Amino acid sequence: MKYSQQIGIITAIALIGICFLPWIYVPSVQLELSGINGKINDQLTFGRQIIPHSFFCSIMIILFSIQKVWAKRTNLFIGFINLGWAIKNYIIFTMCRPECPEVQPGLYLLVALAIVVQMCVMLPKLKIAVDQ
């Protein structure tokens, strides 16, 4: 794909931005949780999910711009970790504890953008020299 690297960089930046949107709403305590604020109370906290997503996406952005085979292979590995982390966030945040939270569009966008980044990682633009 011709523009997969540029689309991957833009989507990785957008994935970091999605962490600022609300992911779920817990009606019992009237609280919206996001990738920045994951604390309901002292006993129940989800942590700051923006830290791992921004770490993985920043490494992926650097590797998208390097035109070497090792960079594309490493980017594939880190892309799978990022996608797995997004799926983990979806599962953990949407679990029904005493009550089920209301899922906001930001959580769906997080998983969708992680899938798009992974597709861009799997379609690198790389010129391979053929010896003849």
Secondary structure, DSSP 8 states (H G I E B T S, - for coil): -TTHHHHHHHHHHHHHHHTTSEEEEETTTTEEEESS--BSSSS-B---THHHHHHHHHHHHHHHH--SHHHHHHHHHHHHHHHHHHHHHHHHHH--SSS--EE-HHHHHHHHHHHHHHHHHHS---------
